[in-house]
Structures are given as C-alpha cells and as structure tokens.
Amino acid sequence: MVILILSIIVLIISFYLLNEVTDRFFVPSLDQVAGKLKLSDDASGATLMAAGSSAPELFIAIIALTSGDNFDIGVGTIVGSALFNLLVIIGAIGMIRSSKIAWQPMLRDIIFYIISIGLLYWAYSSGTITMFHVGIFVGIYVIYVIAVVLWKHILPHDDSRVDVEEEEEEEDPSWKKYFRVLDFILEKLFAPKRFYGVNFLISVALIAGLSWALVESAVVISDALNIPKYIVGLTILAFGTSVPDMMSSIIVAKQGRGGMAISNALGSNIFDILIGLGLPWMVLIFMKNTNIQVDTGEISTHILVLLGSVIGMLALFLINRWRINRLIGIIMITAYLTYLTYVIFSIS
C-alpha cells in the first residue's frame, strides 16, 4: 500500500512538472524557432507546436517500448492521447470561442490523420511490426511536413485569425501554491528566455526523465490494482500527457486562432502515431535485432474508435460549414466521456 501511494504521488508530481516544462519552456522555445522560420499559424501549429507538445508521449513510448514488457503502456498512451486530443481538446476549443475555420488546412490534417490511423491499424493487423512498417510511418510524416509547408501554394487560404485585445495576465490558481518549491527549482534549472536553444536541450532532458518516472509509477499502479497496462496508458497517462496540448490549444484559441489550435491537436495526433510510435519501434527493432510481435486484440478496437471519431468530426464540420461552436464542443466532449465510460466498464 505504501508503494502504491508513493507511486501515485510520483505520478502527480511528474504530470505537473511535465506540463510546466513543456508549457513554459519547451513550446516557447519552439515558438521562437517558428517565428524565425516565418511559418504560418496553421503550419506552426501542425508541425513545431504539435511536435513540442507531443514530446511527452514520444518519450513515454520510447521508454515503455524499450523497457521490459511495458509495450502496451506506450501504445495505449499514444492511442488514448490521440482520442483525448481529437474529442476533448477540439471540443474545448468550441466551448471557448465560436469561429469559422479555414477548411483548406483542416482538410489537409484530416486526410493525413485518417491515413495515419489506417497505417496504425494495418501495422497491428499484420501481427508483426517490421522495419518496412517503420519506414512507411516515418516516410508519411516527412510527406506531411512537406505538405504543410507547401499547402498554401496548393490550396491558397488566409490564416483564420481574429484580432482580439490582449487579456490581462491571470494569477496562478490557488492549488499551484502546493508546487511552489518545484516551480522554484525549475526556474533555477533554466536559462533566461532569450537562450531558447539552451532551454530546448534542458527541456528535452527533463521530459525524458519525467517520462521514465511516469512509466515506472504507472507500472506499479497497474500491477497493484490489477488493471491492464494498456488501460492505464489509454486513460491516466493519456490524460496527463495531453495536458500540454490542451493548454497550448486553449491559449491560442482565446487569441482568436482557432485554426492554429485545431491544427495543433490534429498535428499532434499525426506526430504521435507516425513518429511517436515509428521511432520507438525503430529503436526496439535495432536493439533486439528482430521484428516486434504485437497483440492484435483489444488495442485494435480502440484504433477503430479513433477512426470513427475523426470521420464523425469531419461530418460535423461539413454539416456546420467549417464552423466550430459550443454545440460541436458539447457533442465531442460527450463522445469522449461515453468512450471513457466504456473503457472503465471493460476493466471489470
């Protein structure tokens, strides 16, 4: 019981630090890079911002897939995070601010996302992950990045941004006072904001370490409560690692950049599947010098739920003429809560 309680405490602290490191240091450093590269809002959201906020999932997948028999935790986290990003984050964007979204970048991201889910189902259906699968995953992501950069030339569009007055900086919520010591330590670890290259490297190291702590504590909780590891990944770890995605998307949605926020959510999912699984699979195949055998049972069902969710979202946007509003937000969040209920009841 003592070990279980300690593991839960480690899990909570790791989630908090992971969120703070990603939100306050890692994503801002990538944002400065995007500014220097003069990327458009949707391009920045779909690539650098998405990769930055998805770093926790990537490191958790690498650590889980390459350590012991924790394969299901890594895959479960990726799939669960993808569902959370799609339904909860985009739903929250609709709840916060109604806006019309440029359909051109949305169409791009939805097409590549459906391709990504299809590839994931194809890989799992084969029962064995090979370097051929890895090459296809990484190759499609490279094509996606190229498409993002060139998309305005293929389908010209304006950034869907609304000019808004700057909001006053909000005070930290009261619960953050319990983490003041951790905040103080973080401030001392990082360089001033202008040294964003240094902060990028420090962030990567901390995200890797915290991801290891999350995986280890999740394994203890899974064993202690006799919960399947992929369920822990689908729910607890998926929710915790998606907090940076949600926070960054909500911030830009409040600024009137709903298109960038949605591109971040979809781009994060594409990154999670193609790179968040592709790279760990590559590492594992090289380490073991053999192909990876996978269970084609339970996780395949969740992949199909993921596919159904994106098709449903596309239908909602088509019906609503590419506008996101409170009604769409309620529908998407309700869909996620329904899925979560199904997952919880499937444990028993």
C-alpha positions in Angstrom: 0.0 0.0 0.0 2.9 2.4 0.8 4.5 1.8 -2.6 1.1 2.4 -4.3 0.7 5.7 -2.5 4.2 6.8 -3.3 3.7 5.8 -6.9 0.6 7.9 -7.1 2.4 10.9 -5.6 5.3 10.4 -8.1 2.7 10.2 -10.9 1.0 13.5 -9.9 4.4 15.4 -9.4 5.7 14.1 -12.7 2.5 15.2 -14.5 2.8 18.7 -13.0 6.5 19.1 -13.9 5.9 17.6 -17.4 3.2 20.2 -18.0 5.3 23.1 -16.7 8.4 22.2 -18.6 6.5 21.7 -21.8 4.3 24.7 -21.5 6.7 27.3 -20.0 10.0 26.3 -21.7 9.8 23.7 -24.4 6.9 25.0 -26.5 8.0 28.7 -26.2 11.5 27.8 -27.5 9.9 26.1 -30.5 7.6 29.1 -31.0 10.7 31.3 -31.3 12.1 28.9 -33.9 8.7 29.1 -35.8 8.9 32.9 -35.8 12.4 32.9 -37.2 11.3 30.5 -39.9 8.3 32.7 -40.6 5.8 29.8 -40.6 2.1 30.5 -40.9 -0.2 29.8 -37.9 -1.5 26.5 -39.2 1.9 25.3 -40.3 3.4 26.2 -37.0 0.6 24.6 -35.1 0.7 21.4 -37.2 4.5 20.9 -37.0 6.6 22.6 -34.4 3.9 23.3 -31.8 2.5 19.8 -32.3 5.9 18.1 -32.0 6.7 20.2 -28.9 3.5 19.5 -27.0 3.7 15.8 -28.1 7.2 15.3 -26.7 5.9 13.6 -23.5 4.0 10.9 -25.5 7.1 10.3 -27.7 9.4 9.8 -24.7 6.9 7.7 -22.8 6.5 5.5 -25.9 10.3 5.1 -26.3 10.8 4.3 -22.6 7.8 2.0 -22.4 8.5 0.1 -25.6 12.2 -0.4 -24.9 12.0 -1.4 -21.2 10.7 -4.7 -20.1 7.2 -5.8 -21.0 5.6 -2.4 -21.0 4.8 -2.3 -24.7 1.1 -1.9 -24.1 1.7 1.3 -22.0 3.4 3.1 -24.8 0.9 2.2 -27.4 -2.1 2.8 -25.1 -0.8 6.2 -24.2 -0.5 7.2 -27.9 -4.0 5.9 -28.8 -5.6 7.4 -25.7 -3.9 10.7 -26.1 -5.0 10.8 -29.8 -8.6 10.4 -28.7 -8.3 13.0 -26.0 -6.7 15.5 -28.4 -9.4 14.9 -31.0 -12.5 14.9 -28.8 -11.7 16.9 -25.7 -9.2 19.5 -26.9 -11.1 20.3 -30.1 -14.3 20.2 -28.1 -12.9 22.6 -25.5 -11.9 25.0 -28.4 -15.5 25.0 -29.5 -16.7 25.7 -25.9 -14.3 28.6 -25.5 -14.8 30.5 -28.8 -17.1 30.1 -31.8 -15.2 30.7 -35.0 -15.1 29.8 -38.7 -12.1 27.6 -39.6 -10.2 27.7 -42.9 -11.2 24.4 -44.5 -8.0 24.1 -46.6 -5.6 23.3 -43.7 -8.3 21.3 -41.9 -8.8 19.1 -44.9 -5.0 18.5 -45.1 -4.7 17.5 -41.5 -7.8 15.3 -41.5 -6.6 13.5 -44.7 -3.2 12.7 -43.2 -4.7 11.8 -39.8 -7.0 9.2 -41.5 -4.0 7.9 -43.4 -2.1 7.7 -40.0 -4.9 5.7 -38.3 -5.2 3.4 -41.3 -1.5 2.7 -41.2 -1.7 2.0 -37.5 -4.5 -0.5 -38.0 -2.6 -2.0 -40.9 0.5 -2.4 -38.8 -1.4 -4.1 -35.9 -3.4 -6.3 -38.2 -0.2 -7.8 -39.5 0.7 -9.0 -36.0 4.3 -8.2 -36.6 6.0 -4.7 -36.8 8.9 -4.6 -39.2 11.3 -2.0 -40.5 9.1 -1.8 -43.5 6.2 -0.5 -41.3 8.6 1.9 -39.6 9.8 3.2 -42.9 6.3 3.8 -44.1 5.3 5.6 -40.9 8.3 8.0 -40.9 8.1 8.5 -44.7 4.5 9.6 -44.5 5.3 12.0 -41.7 8.0 13.6 -43.9 5.5 13.9 -46.7 3.1 15.5 -44.2 5.6 18.1 -43.2 6.3 18.9 -46.8 2.6 19.2 -47.5 2.2 21.6 -44.6 4.9 23.9 -45.9 3.6 23.8 -49.5 -0.1 23.7 -48.7 -0.8 27.4 -49.2 0.5 27.1 -52.8 -1.7 24.1 -53.4 -4.9 25.5 -51.8 -4.4 29.2 -51.1 -6.0 30.4 -47.9 -5.8 33.1 -45.2 -4.9 32.3 -41.5 -8.2 32.1 -39.6 -7.3 34.6 -37.0 -9.4 37.2 -35.2 -7.9 40.3 -33.7 -8.6 40.4 -30.0 -7.5 42.6 -27.2 -4.7 41.2 -25.0 -6.1 39.8 -21.9 -4.7 40.7 -18.5 -2.3 38.0 -17.2 -4.2 35.8 -14.9 -3.0 34.9 -11.4 -1.9 31.4 -10.8 -4.7 29.2 -9.5 -4.7 28.6 -5.7 -3.7 25.0 -6.0 -0.4 25.9 -7.5 0.9 27.1 -4.1 1.4 23.4 -3.2 4.0 23.2 -6.0 6.0 26.4 -5.3 9.1 24.5 -4.3 9.0 22.7 -7.7 8.4 25.9 -9.5 11.4 27.5 -7.8 13.7 24.6 -8.7 12.5 24.7 -12.4 13.3 28.4 -12.6 16.9 27.7 -11.4 17.4 25.0 -13.9 16.6 27.0 -17.0 18.4 29.9 -18.6 16.8 33.3 -19.5 14.2 33.1 -22.3 16.5 34.6 -24.9 18.7 31.5 -24.7 16.0 29.3 -26.2 18.4 26.8 -27.6 19.8 26.0 -24.2 16.3 25.8 -22.7 15.3 23.4 -25.6 18.1 21.0 -24.6 17.3 21.2 -20.9 13.6 20.6 -21.6 14.3 17.5 -23.7 16.4 16.1 -20.8 13.8 16.8 -18.2 10.9 15.5 -20.4 12.9 12.2 -20.9 13.5 11.8 -17.1 9.9 12.7 -16.2 8.6 10.3 -18.8 10.6 7.5 -17.3 9.2 8.3 -13.8 5.7 8.3 -15.3 6.1 4.9 -16.9 7.6 3.3 -13.8 5.0 4.6 -11.5 2.2 3.6 -13.9 3.6 0.1 -14.0 3.4 -0.1 -10.2 -0.1 1.2 -10.1 -1.2 -1.2 -12.9 0.2 -4.2 -11.0 -1.1 -3.1 -7.6 -4.6 -2.5 -8.8 -4.6 -5.4 -11.3 -5.5 -3.0 -14.2 -4.3 -3.9 -17.7 -1.4 -1.8 -18.8 -2.9 -0.6 -22.0 -5.9 0.7 -20.0 -3.5 2.7 -17.8 -2.0 4.1 -20.9 -5.3 4.8 -22.6 -6.7 6.7 -19.6 -4.3 8.0 -16.9 -1.1 8.5 -18.9 -3.0 9.7 -22.0 -4.9 12.4 -20.0 -1.7 13.5 -18.1 0.4 13.8 -21.2 -2.3 15.6 -23.2 -2.5 18.5 -20.7 0.3 20.5 -22.5 -1.6 20.0 -25.8 -4.8 21.2 -24.2 -3.3 24.2 -22.5 -1.4 25.4 -25.6 -4.5 24.9 -27.8 -6.8 26.8 -25.4 -4.3 29.7 -25.2 -4.2 30.2 -29.0 -8.0 29.6 -29.3 -8.6 32.5 -26.8 -6.3 34.6 -29.0 -8.8 34.0 -31.9 -6.5 31.5 -33.7 -8.9 28.5 -33.6 -7.4 27.1 -36.8 -4.0 27.0 -35.3 -5.4 25.3 -32.2 -7.2 22.6 -34.2 -4.1 22.1 -36.4 -2.1 21.7 -33.2 -4.5 19.0 -31.9 -4.6 17.1 -35.3 -0.9 17.6 -36.0 -0.1 16.3 -32.5 -2.1 13.1 -33.3 -0.3 12.6 -36.6 3.0 13.1 -34.9 2.1 10.7 -32.1 1.1 7.9 -34.4 3.8 8.2 -37.1 6.8 9.4 -35.1 5.6 8.7 -31.5 5.4 5.0 -32.5 7.6 4.9 -35.6 10.8 6.0 -33.8 10.3 3.8 -30.7 9.6 0.8 -33.0 12.8 1.6 -34.9 14.8 1.7 -31.7 13.3 -1.5 -30.4 13.9 -3.4 -33.6 17.6 -2.2 -33.7 18.0 -3.1 -30.0 16.6 -6.6 -30.3 17.6 -7.2 -33.9 14.3 -8.8 -34.6 10.7 -7.8 -35.6 8.1 -6.9 -32.9 5.3 -9.2 -32.2 2.1 -7.3 -31.3 -1.3 -8.3 -29.8 -4.0 -7.7 -32.4 -6.8 -7.9 -29.8 -8.1 -5.1 -27.6 -6.0 -2.2 -29.0 -7.4 -2.7 -32.5 -10.8 -1.9 -31.2 -9.6 1.4 -29.8 -7.9 2.2 -33.1 -11.3 1.7 -34.9 -12.9 4.0 -32.3 -10.2 6.6 -33.2 -11.1 6.2 -36.9 -14.8 6.6 -36.2 -14.1 9.7 -34.2 -12.3 11.6 -36.9 -14.9 10.6 -39.5 -17.6 11.9 -37.2 -15.7 15.1 -36.6 -15.3 15.6 -40.3 -19.1 15.1 -40.7 -19.8 17.7 -38.0 -17.6 20.3 -39.7 -19.1 19.6 -43.1 -22.7 20.0 -41.7 -21.7 23.1 -39.8 -19.9 24.6 -42.8 -16.4 24.5 -41.2 -17.6 26.4 -38.1 -16.8 25.3 -34.6 -19.1 26.3 -31.8 -20.4 25.4 -28.4 -22.8 22.7 -29.7 -19.9 20.9 -31.6 -17.8 21.2 -28.4 -20.5 19.6 -26.3 -21.0 16.7 -28.8 -17.3 15.9 -28.9 -16.7 16.1 -25.2 -19.8 13.9 -24.6 -18.4 11.4 -27.1 -15.2 11.2 -25.1 -16.9 10.7 -21.8 -19.0 7.9 -23.4 -15.8 6.3 -24.6 -14.2 6.7 -21.2 -17.2 5.0 -19.5 -16.9 2.1 -21.9 -13.2 1.7 -21.1 -13.8 1.8 -17.4 -16.6 -0.8 -17.5 -14.5 -3.0 -19.8 -12.0 -3.5 -17.0 -14.4 -5.5 -14.9 
